[in-house]
Amino acid sequence: MYKIRRETAAAIILQKYARRLLLQRNYHEACSAALLIQSCIRGFIARRYFSAIREQKAALVIQSFWRKRKVAMLFQHYKQATIAIQCAWRQKLARRELRKLRMTANEAGALREAKNKLEKKLDDLTLRLTLERRMRAAGEETKLVEISKRDKIIETLSAECAAAKLSARSEHDKNLILQRQLDDSLREISMLRSNKILKAEEENENSNLKNIVESLSEKNSLLENELSTARKNSDDTMEKLKDVEGKCTRLQQNLDKLQEKLTNLENENHVLRQKAFSITPKPLPERNLLTRLVLRTASRSAHLKLHHQQNIRLLFNIVLGQGGQGCLLKGMRETMKSC
């Protein structure tokens, strides 16, 4: 027996350590899986954040270059328009001056001087126009160089955007896989929460059942107390019933005695009647005595019959439970009086 106990104790210890190792392995696996899922989700969030920042930066660069080009084109348009307006206005002013000079100066010298002035002004204007044209050509060349540079930058940015889109698609596929895993984990978590809720409901039901059991135990204690009181009362009633049964037996004995007396009295009455009929007529006093005796015996027998019937009714009432102890006492008193 001692060896068997030692072997069972050793087996229990081995089972305990084996279960602990299994539980530790499962716990470490669950922790590693949770850490992997968290790291994947955080990496996905960081990648998405940095890809959004890159896209925003690229969009801002493209928008800045496009706005710059638009503003430069507007500036050149306004510049050309202002130069054209200035040239037209100066031509108008020169024509007015020529008209004035023609009107005022009729002489050739004055006209020549005016012509010389106008020629000089025209030479200046032509020089300015040539310079402006050269400046415009140089500006257009610089613009073309800048536009080529911008086109190259845009091409590089578009290539980067395409690569970013490809990486985003791959990350999107990975994210879908992770989302499915997260959905599965969330379902498991919801199942665990529902199990917790069910456990809480079961605990509440158990507490309610405990309260009900306590109330039932209290009711049982009260009922036990009532049963004890009822048993005591039943014992008292049984004792009373035993007393009543004894009284009933006594009454039955008295009734038997009364029946014997009645039979004796009836026999005596019968004998007296026969004697009265058989005896010859005598004087009146003797006849009166005999008649008195016969009447007394008859009244006594009638009274005993009535008393016998009352006792029988009392017994039936006692047996059926209708008369109670009052009827018993009355019947006993009447029997005592009659005796």
C-alpha positions in Angstrom: 0.0 0.0 0.0 2.8 2.4 0.9 4.5 1.7 -2.5 1.3 2.3 -4.4 0.8 5.6 -2.5 4.3 6.7 -3.3 3.8 5.7 -7.0 0.5 7.7 -7.2 2.1 10.7 -5.5 5.0 10.6 -7.9 2.7 10.2 -10.9 0.6 13.2 -9.7 3.8 15.3 -9.3 5.0 14.4 -12.8 1.5 15.2 -14.3 1.6 18.5 -12.5 5.0 19.5 -13.9 4.1 18.3 -17.4 0.8 20.3 -17.4 2.7 23.3 -16.1 5.2 23.0 -19.0 2.5 22.6 -21.5 0.6 25.7 -20.2 3.9 27.7 -20.2 4.5 26.8 -23.8 1.0 27.7 -24.8 1.3 31.0 -22.9 4.7 31.9 -24.6 3.3 31.0 -28.0 0.2 33.2 -27.4 2.5 36.0 -26.3 4.8 35.7 -29.3 1.8 35.6 -31.6 0.3 38.7 -30.0 3.7 40.5 -30.2 4.0 39.6 -33.9 0.5 40.8 -34.7 1.2 44.1 -32.8 4.6 44.6 -34.6 3.0 44.0 -38.0 0.1 46.4 -37.3 2.5 49.1 -36.0 4.8 48.6 -39.1 1.7 48.9 -41.3 0.6 52.1 -39.6 4.1 53.6 -39.8 4.5 52.6 -43.5 1.1 54.1 -44.3 2.0 57.3 -42.4 5.4 57.7 -44.2 3.9 56.8 -47.6 1.2 59.5 -47.0 3.9 62.0 -46.0 5.9 61.2 -49.2 2.8 61.6 -51.3 2.1 64.9 -49.6 5.6 66.1 -50.1 5.6 65.1 -53.8 2.3 66.7 -54.3 3.5 69.9 -52.6 6.6 70.0 -54.8 4.6 69.5 -58.0 2.1 72.1 -56.9 4.9 74.6 -56.0 6.6 74.1 -59.4 3.3 74.4 -61.3 2.3 77.6 -59.4 5.8 79.0 -60.0 5.5 78.3 -63.7 2.0 79.8 -63.8 3.0 82.9 -62.0 6.1 83.3 -64.3 3.9 82.9 -67.4 1.4 85.5 -66.0 4.3 87.9 -65.2 5.7 87.6 -68.8 2.3 88.1 -70.2 1.8 91.2 -68.1 5.3 92.4 -69.0 4.7 92.0 -72.7 1.3 93.7 -72.4 2.8 96.7 -70.5 5.7 97.0 -73.1 3.2 97.0 -75.9 1.0 99.5 -74.2 4.1 101.7 -73.5 5.2 101.5 -77.1 1.7 102.4 -78.4 1.4 105.3 -75.9 4.9 106.6 -76.8 4.0 106.4 -80.5 0.9 108.3 -79.9 2.8 111.0 -78.0 5.4 111.1 -80.7 2.7 111.6 -83.3 1.1 114.4 -81.3 4.5 116.1 -81.0 5.1 115.7 -84.7 1.7 117.3 -85.4 2.5 120.1 -83.0 5.9 120.6 -84.6 4.4 120.6 -88.1 1.7 123.1 -87.0 4.1 125.4 -85.1 7.2 125.1 -87.2 6.8 125.9 -90.8 10.5 126.3 -91.4 12.6 123.5 -92.6 15.2 123.8 -89.9 12.7 123.3 -87.2 11.2 120.4 -89.1 14.7 119.0 -89.5 15.5 119.4 -85.9 12.2 117.8 -85.0 12.8 115.0 -87.5 16.3 114.5 -86.0 14.8 114.4 -82.5 12.1 112.0 -83.6 14.7 109.9 -85.4 16.8 109.8 -82.3 13.8 108.8 -80.3 12.9 106.2 -82.9 16.5 104.9 -82.7 16.3 104.7 -79.0 13.0 102.9 -79.2 14.3 100.5 -81.8 17.4 99.9 -79.6 15.1 99.3 -76.6 12.9 97.0 -78.7 15.9 95.0 -79.9 17.3 94.8 -76.3 13.9 93.7 -75.0 13.7 91.1 -77.8 17.1 89.8 -76.9 16.2 89.7 -73.2 13.0 87.9 -74.1 14.9 85.3 -76.1 17.4 84.8 -73.3 14.5 84.5 -70.8 12.8 82.0 -73.1 16.0 79.9 -73.3 16.3 80.0 -69.5 12.7 79.1 -69.2 13.1 76.2 -71.6 16.1 74.9 -69.5 14.1 75.3 -66.4 11.1 73.5 -68.0 13.3 70.6 -69.1 14.7 70.4 -65.6 11.2 70.4 -64.1 10.1 67.8 -66.6 13.0 65.6 -65.5 12.1 66.2 -61.8 8.5 65.3 -62.6 9.5 62.1 -64.4 11.6 61.1 -61.4 8.8 62.0 -59.0 6.3 60.0 -61.2 8.7 57.0 -61.1 8.9 57.3 -57.3 5.1 57.6 -57.1 4.7 54.4 -59.2 7.2 52.6 -56.9 5.3 53.9 -53.9 2.0 52.7 -55.4 3.5 49.3 -56.0 4.8 49.1 -52.4 1.5 50.4 -51.2 -0.3 47.7 -53.2 2.0 45.0 -51.7 1.4 46.5 -48.2 -2.3 46.6 -48.9 -2.2 42.9 -49.7 -0.3 42.3 -46.5 -2.7 44.5 -44.6 -5.6 42.5 -46.0 -4.0 39.3 -44.6 -3.4 41.0 -41.3 -6.9 42.4 -41.3 -8.2 38.9 -41.7 -6.1 37.7 -38.9 -7.3 40.7 -36.8 -10.9 39.8 -37.6 -10.3 36.3 -36.5 -8.7 37.5 -33.3 -11.5 40.0 -32.7 -14.0 37.2 -33.2 -12.2 35.2 -30.6 -12.1 38.2 -28.3 -15.8 38.7 -28.8 -16.4 35.0 -28.1 -14.3 35.4 -24.9 -16.2 38.5 -23.9 -19.6 36.7 -24.6 -18.3 33.8 -22.5 -17.3 36.3 -19.7 -20.8 37.9 -19.9 -22.4 34.4 -19.7 -20.2 33.6 -16.8 -21.2 36.8 -15.1 -24.9 36.0 -15.8 -24.4 32.5 -14.4 -22.7 34.0 -11.3 -25.7 36.4 -10.9 -28.0 33.4 -11.3 -26.0 31.5 -8.8 -26.2 34.4 -6.4 -29.9 34.6 -7.0 -30.2 30.8 -6.5 -28.2 31.1 -3.3 -30.5 33.9 -2.1 -33.5 31.7 -3.0 -31.9 28.7 -1.3 -31.3 30.9 1.8 -34.9 32.1 1.7 -36.1 28.5 1.2 -33.9 27.4 4.1 -35.5 30.1 6.3 -38.9 29.0 5.1 -38.0 25.4 5.8 -36.9 26.4 9.3 -40.2 28.2 9.8 -42.1 25.2 8.4 -40.1 22.9 10.7 -41.0 25.1 13.6 -44.6 25.0 12.5 -44.4 21.2 12.1 -42.9 20.9 15.6 -45.8 23.0 16.9 -48.3 21.0 14.8 -46.8 17.8 16.1 -47.1 19.0 19.6 -50.7 20.0 18.9 -51.3 16.7 17.3 -49.8 14.9 20.3 -52.1 17.0 22.5 -55.1 16.1 20.3 -54.1 12.4 20.3 -54.0 12.5 24.1 -57.4 14.2 24.0 -58.7 11.6 21.5 -57.4 8.8 23.8 -59.3 10.4 26.7 -62.4 10.7 24.5 -62.0 7.1 23.4 -61.9 6.0 27.1 -65.0 8.1 27.8 -66.7 6.6 24.7 -65.9 3.1 26.1 -67.3 4.1 29.4 -70.4 5.5 27.7 -70.7 2.3 25.7 -70.6 0.3 28.9 -73.2 2.6 30.5 -75.3 2.2 27.3 -75.0 -1.6 27.6 -76.1 -1.4 31.2 -79.0 0.9 30.3 -80.0 -1.5 27.6 -80.0 -4.4 30.2 -82.0 -2.2 32.5 -84.5 -1.4 29.7 -84.9 -5.1 28.8 -85.4 -5.9 32.5 -88.0 -3.1 32.8 -89.8 -4.1 29.7 -89.9 -7.7 31.0 -91.2 -6.4 34.3 -93.8 -4.2 32.5 -94.8 -7.2 30.5 -95.1 -9.3 33.6 -97.1 -6.6 35.4 -99.4 -6.2 32.5 -100.1 -9.9 32.3 -100.7 -9.9 36.1 -103.0 -6.9 35.7 -105.0 -8.5 33.0 -105.0 -11.9 34.7 -106.0 -10.6 38.2 -109.8 -10.5 38.9 -111.4 -7.2 39.5 -110.6 -5.9 43.0 -111.6 -2.9 44.9 -110.6 0.5 43.5 -107.7 1.4 45.8 -105.8 -1.8 44.8 -106.6 -1.2 41.2 -105.3 2.4 41.5 -102.0 1.1 43.0 -101.5 -1.4 40.2 -102.3 1.2 37.6 -99.9 3.6 39.3 -97.2 1.0 39.2 -97.8 0.2 35.6 -97.8 3.9 34.6 -94.5 4.5 36.5 -92.8 1.6 34.9 -94.1 2.7 31.5 -92.9 6.3 32.0 -89.6 5.1 33.3 -89.1 2.8 30.3 -90.0 5.6 27.9 -87.6 7.9 29.6 -84.8 5.3 29.4 -85.6 4.8 25.7 -85.3 8.5 25.0 -82.1 8.6 27.0 -80.7 5.6 25.1 -81.5 7.3 21.7 -79.8 10.5 22.9 -76.7 8.6 23.9 -76.6 6.8 20.5 -76.8 10.2 18.7 -74.0 11.6 20.8 -71.8 8.6 19.9 -72.5 9.2 16.2 -71.6 12.8 16.5 -68.4 12.0 18.3 -67.5 9.4 15.6 -68.2 11.9 12.8 -66.6 14.8 14.5 -69.7 17.0 14.6 -70.6 17.2 18.3 -67.2 17.8 19.8 -66.2 17.8 23.5 -69.2 19.9 24.4 -71.6 17.2 23.2 -69.6 14.6 25.1 -69.8 16.5 28.3 -73.5 17.1 27.9 -74.1 13.4 27.2 -72.0 12.4 30.2 -73.8 14.9 32.5 -77.3 13.6 31.3 -76.2 10.0 31.9 -74.9 10.9 35.4 -78.2 12.6 36.1 -80.3 9.7 34.8 -78.2 7.3 36.9 
